[in-house]
Amino acid sequence: MYSQKRCSGSNVDAVDRLRAGAMALEAVTAALIELEDSPFTNAGTGSNLNLCGDIECDASIMDGKSLNYGAVGALTGIKNPILVARRLLNEAQKGKLSAGRIPPCFLVGIGAQQWALGHGIPACPSEKMATKFSLSAYRRNKRKMEQAEKLETVYNPSKRRQQSSGTVSEIMVGHEEPMSASLDTVGAIVVDQEGNVAAAVSSGGLAMKHPRRVGQAAHYGCGCWAENARDARPYSTAVSTSGCGEHLMRTMLARECSTAMQTEDAHQALLEAMQNKFIGSPFLASEDGVLGGVIVLRCCRCGEDQSSDNFQALLVEFLWSHTTESMCVGYMSTHDSKARTHISRLPPGAVAGQSLAIEGGVCRLGVTD
């Protein structure tokens, strides 16, 4: 079980479920609930506040076995958005609704909240999801916005040109730090004892975002992707992303990375995907810097009996890559007593948004001495 987050913590409940024989989908949901409940992550409790001071969350989940997906966007008043996304996925598997209607897999705003309440998921007031840290950040960001708007009103070049035929000096409105600097979306990727994979992601979105803005964490192929091996796909893959949602949505990075991982060299495949499909993407050509990160799980049967259902023959590769200055990852198997965490950073001298870091490793899960 692998996760990405800014603040490290254990996902013991998720791994305990795997030890008990749970499917990947159940374990990845448990992992996300724990991450959403942490007050130190930008997901669920402690999420960034939007322009109006409200919390609106995005989340999605995908099952590699069935390829079903569920998502919510701009969801308010629900403590664990991933539970609503998971319930949408489950309900869709039951088939059509009355009168032959297609069940939804992605709901937003008040519609998502009403659907959740109607399916037994309890409400939680936004004020209970806000923390001292998130409220302090909101007040600080609001002051910065007000100061910047005052400066822009005085020095806006277009307004000055309308009032005078004289030359206009270029004014740089500075911020001590970007309000969008907190890109700590949380995500998890899991492989179970049967070799099934699942992925999930959850986010409170950018700080001071416009109300009802929906980021990559909810969008299909952008926030997460999971797909079991089949036919021409020799590898099962699971991907979860983090970063600037607008950059990740315009490149569908989660799905792009999953597709790239079907070649033999996983490290090289991820490197090329991040370089060509993200940093060098024609869809982001106008951007000065492209901010994002991915965690990727790839697994396949290995050894002489590749058709066996024996979990001992499962080779798992876990990699991560990012263009942000840093990204925290954690990982744990059913043989570990505690999670291992690592803060990955760009190489010295590298420029965030223009360079990337890539790391990872290989393990053979389920092998006994």
C-alpha positions in Angstrom: 0.0 0.0 0.0 1.5 3.3 -1.0 0.4 6.9 -0.3 1.5 10.4 -1.0 1.0 13.3 1.4 2.8 16.2 2.9 2.6 15.0 6.5 3.6 11.4 7.2 1.4 9.1 9.1 0.6 5.4 9.2 -2.0 3.6 7.3 -2.2 0.6 9.6 -5.9 0.1 9.2 -5.6 -0.2 5.4 -2.7 -2.8 5.7 -4.6 -4.7 8.5 -7.5 -5.1 6.0 -5.1 -6.4 3.4 -3.7 -8.9 5.9 -7.2 -10.0 6.6 -7.8 -10.7 2.8 -9.5 -7.5 1.8 -9.7 -6.4 -1.8 -7.6 -3.4 -3.0 -10.6 -1.2 -3.3 -11.5 -1.6 0.4 -7.9 -1.0 1.5 -7.4 2.1 -0.6 -10.6 3.6 0.8 -9.4 3.0 4.3 -6.1 4.6 3.5 -7.8 7.7 2.2 -10.2 8.0 5.2 -7.2 8.1 7.5 -5.5 10.8 5.3 -8.6 12.8 5.1 -9.1 12.7 8.9 -5.6 14.1 9.5 -5.7 17.8 10.3 -2.3 18.2 8.6 -3.4 17.4 5.0 -5.3 19.4 2.5 -8.1 16.9 2.2 -11.2 16.4 4.3 -10.5 17.9 7.8 -8.0 20.7 7.5 -8.7 21.4 3.8 -7.9 24.8 2.2 -10.7 27.4 2.3 -12.1 28.9 -0.8 -12.7 32.6 -1.5 -15.8 32.7 0.6 -14.2 30.9 3.5 -15.9 27.6 2.8 -14.5 24.1 2.4 -15.2 22.3 -0.9 -13.6 18.9 -1.5 -12.8 16.8 -4.5 -12.2 13.1 -4.5 -12.1 10.1 -6.8 -11.5 6.4 -6.7 -10.9 3.7 -9.4 -11.0 -0.1 -9.2 -8.5 -1.8 -11.5 -10.5 -5.1 -11.6 -13.9 -3.7 -12.7 -12.5 -0.4 -14.1 -15.3 1.4 -12.4 -14.8 4.9 -11.1 -16.6 7.2 -8.7 -16.0 10.9 -8.0 -17.2 14.0 -6.2 -16.4 17.7 -6.8 -16.9 20.9 -4.8 -18.5 18.8 -2.1 -19.4 20.5 1.2 -20.6 19.3 4.5 -19.2 15.7 4.3 -16.3 14.7 6.5 -14.9 12.0 4.1 -15.4 12.8 0.4 -13.8 9.5 -0.5 -16.7 7.7 1.1 -19.1 9.4 -1.3 -16.9 8.6 -4.3 -16.7 5.0 -3.2 -20.4 4.7 -2.7 -21.0 6.2 -6.2 -18.7 3.5 -7.6 -20.6 0.7 -5.7 -24.0 1.9 -6.7 -23.0 2.1 -10.4 -22.0 -1.6 -10.2 -25.6 -2.5 -9.3 -26.8 -1.5 -12.8 -29.4 0.8 -14.2 -31.8 2.9 -12.1 -35.6 2.9 -12.4 -36.9 3.6 -15.9 -33.6 2.6 -17.4 -31.6 5.6 -16.1 -27.8 5.4 -16.0 -26.5 5.8 -12.5 -24.1 8.7 -11.9 -20.4 8.2 -11.3 -19.5 11.8 -10.8 -21.5 14.4 -8.8 -20.7 17.9 -7.7 -21.8 20.6 -5.3 -25.2 20.4 -3.5 -26.2 17.5 -5.7 -23.3 15.4 -4.4 -24.1 16.4 -0.9 -27.8 15.5 -1.2 -27.0 12.2 -2.8 -24.6 11.4 0.0 -27.1 12.2 2.7 -29.7 10.2 0.9 -27.4 7.2 0.9 -26.7 7.3 4.6 -23.5 9.2 4.7 -23.7 11.6 7.7 -23.3 15.4 7.3 -20.5 17.3 9.0 -20.6 21.1 9.2 -17.7 22.9 7.4 -16.8 24.7 10.6 -15.9 21.4 12.2 -13.7 20.5 9.2 -11.7 23.7 9.5 -8.6 23.7 11.7 -6.6 26.5 13.4 -4.0 26.2 10.7 -6.5 26.3 7.7 -8.3 29.3 9.3 -5.1 31.1 9.9 -4.0 30.5 6.3 -7.3 31.8 5.0 -7.0 35.0 7.0 -3.4 35.5 5.9 -4.2 34.8 2.2 -7.3 37.1 2.4 -5.1 40.0 3.6 -2.6 39.4 0.8 -5.4 39.4 -1.8 -6.8 42.7 -0.4 -3.4 44.3 -0.5 -2.7 43.0 -4.0 -6.0 44.3 -5.3 -5.4 47.7 -3.9 -2.0 47.9 -5.6 -3.5 46.6 -8.9 -6.3 49.2 -8.7 -3.6 52.0 -8.4 -1.1 50.6 -10.9 -3.1 48.6 -13.3 -1.5 49.4 -16.7 -4.8 49.1 -18.7 -6.6 51.5 -16.4 -3.7 54.0 -16.5 -3.7 54.0 -20.3 -7.3 54.8 -20.3 -6.7 57.9 -18.1 -3.4 59.2 -19.6 -1.5 59.1 -22.9 1.7 59.0 -21.0 3.9 56.0 -20.4 3.1 53.5 -17.8 5.7 51.9 -15.5 5.6 48.2 -15.0 4.6 47.3 -11.5 5.3 43.9 -10.0 2.8 43.0 -7.3 4.7 40.8 -4.9 3.6 38.1 -2.5 5.6 36.7 0.3 4.6 33.3 -0.9 2.1 32.1 -3.5 -1.4 31.3 -2.1 -1.4 28.2 -4.2 1.8 26.9 -2.7 -0.1 24.3 -0.7 -0.5 21.5 -3.2 -0.7 18.7 -0.7 -3.4 16.6 -2.3 -3.4 13.0 -0.7 -3.6 9.8 -2.7 -3.0 6.1 -2.3 -2.4 3.1 -4.6 -2.8 -0.5 -3.5 -2.3 -4.0 -4.7 -4.0 -6.9 -2.9 -3.2 -10.5 -2.4 -4.9 -11.5 -5.6 -3.0 -8.9 -7.6 -5.8 -6.5 -8.1 -5.0 -2.8 -8.0 -6.9 0.3 -6.9 -6.2 4.0 -6.7 -7.8 7.0 -5.0 -7.2 10.7 -4.4 -8.7 13.5 -2.3 -8.1 17.2 -2.1 -9.4 20.4 -0.6 -8.2 22.2 -3.8 -6.1 25.4 -4.1 -6.2 28.0 -1.4 -8.6 30.8 -2.1 -10.0 29.0 -5.1 -13.2 30.3 -6.8 -16.3 28.6 -5.3 -17.4 25.5 -7.2 -13.9 25.1 -8.8 -13.3 21.4 -9.3 -9.7 20.2 -9.5 -7.9 17.1 -10.9 -8.7 15.0 -7.9 -12.3 14.5 -9.2 -11.6 14.3 -12.9 -11.5 11.0 -14.8 -7.9 10.1 -15.8 -6.5 13.1 -14.1 -6.5 12.4 -10.3 -6.1 8.7 -10.3 -6.1 5.6 -12.5 -6.1 1.8 -11.8 -6.2 -1.0 -14.3 -5.5 -4.7 -13.9 -3.4 -6.6 -16.5 -5.4 -8.0 -19.3 -5.0 -9.1 -23.0 -2.3 -6.8 -24.4 -1.6 -5.2 -21.1 1.1 -7.3 -19.3 1.2 -5.0 -16.2 -1.3 -4.0 -13.7 -0.9 -0.3 -12.9 -2.2 2.2 -10.3 -1.5 5.9 -10.3 -2.4 8.9 -8.1 -1.4 12.5 -8.8 -0.9 15.7 -6.8 -0.1 19.3 -7.8 -1.7 22.1 -9.7 -5.1 20.7 -10.8 -5.3 22.8 -13.9 -2.0 21.4 -15.2 -2.9 17.8 -14.3 -6.4 18.1 -15.9 -5.1 19.5 -19.2 -2.7 16.6 -19.5 -4.7 13.7 -18.0 -1.5 12.7 -16.3 -2.7 9.8 -14.3 -3.9 7.9 -17.4 -0.9 8.9 -19.4 1.5 7.5 -16.8 -0.5 4.3 -16.6 -0.4 3.8 -20.4 3.4 4.6 -20.4 4.1 1.9 -17.8 3.3 -1.0 -20.2 6.9 -0.9 -21.5 9.7 -3.0 -20.0 11.7 -0.3 -18.3 9.3 1.3 -15.7 11.8 4.0 -14.6 12.5 5.1 -18.2 8.8 5.0 -19.1 7.8 7.2 -16.2 10.7 9.6 -16.9 9.6 10.0 -20.5 6.0 10.4 -19.6 6.7 13.2 -17.1 9.0 14.9 -19.6 7.0 14.6 -22.8 3.4 14.4 -21.5 3.7 16.9 -18.7 6.6 19.3 -18.6 6.9 19.4 -22.4 3.2 18.9 -23.1 1.8 21.2 -25.9 -1.3 21.7 -23.8 0.8 23.5 -21.2 3.1 25.4 -23.6 2.0 28.8 -22.3 2.9 27.9 -18.7 6.1 29.2 -17.1 6.2 26.2 -14.7 4.3 23.0 -14.6 3.7 21.7 -11.1 2.7 18.1 -10.4 3.7 14.8 -8.9 2.7 11.1 -9.3 3.0 7.9 -7.4 2.9 4.8 -9.6 2.5 1.1 -8.8 3.2 -1.5 -11.4 2.9 -5.3 -10.8 3.0 -8.5 -12.8 3.3 -12.2 -12.3 6.9 -13.4 -12.3 8.8 -16.6 -12.2 8.1 -19.8 -14.1 4.4 -20.1 -13.3 3.1 -16.7 -14.4 -0.5 -18.0 -14.7 -0.6 -19.0 -11.1 -2.8 -17.2 -8.6 -0.1 -17.6 -6.0 0.6 -14.2 -4.5 4.2 -15.3 -3.9 4.8 -14.8 -7.7 3.9 -11.1 -7.7 6.6 -8.6 -8.6 5.8 -5.0 -7.6 7.5 -1.8 -8.7 6.8 1.5 -6.8 7.9 4.8 -8.3 7.3 8.4 -7.8 8.1 11.6 -9.7 7.4 15.3 -9.2 8.2 18.7 -10.6 7.4 20.4 -7.3 10.2 21.2 -4.9 9.3 18.2 -2.7 6.8 15.4 -2.3 6.3 13.1 0.7 5.6 9.5 0.1 4.9 6.6 2.4 4.7 2.8 1.7 4.0 -0.3 3.6 3.4 -4.0 2.9 1.6 -6.7 4.9 5.0 -7.9 6.1 6.0 -4.5 7.6 5.3 -3.5 11.2 5.1 0.2 10.3 5.0 2.5 7.3 8.2 3.9 5.8 8.2 7.5 4.7 10.4 9.6 2.5 10.6 13.2 1.4 11.6 13.3 -2.2 13.2 16.6 -3.4 14.4 18.0 -6.7 18.1 17.7 -7.4 20.3 20.7 -6.2 20.0 23.6 -8.6 16.9 22.2 -10.3 14.0 24.7 -10.9 10.6 23.7 -9.7 8.1 23.4 -12.6 10.8 22.9 -15.1 12.8 19.9 -13.8 11.8 16.6 -12.2 12.8 14.1 -9.6 12.2 10.4 -10.0 12.8 7.6 -7.6 11.5 4.2 -6.7 12.2 0.5 -6.2 11.2 -3.1 -6.8 10.0 -5.7 -4.3 8.6 -9.2 -4.5 5.6 -9.4 -2.2 4.4 -12.5 -0.5 7.7 -14.4 -0.5 8.4 -16.4 2.6 11.8 -17.7 3.7 
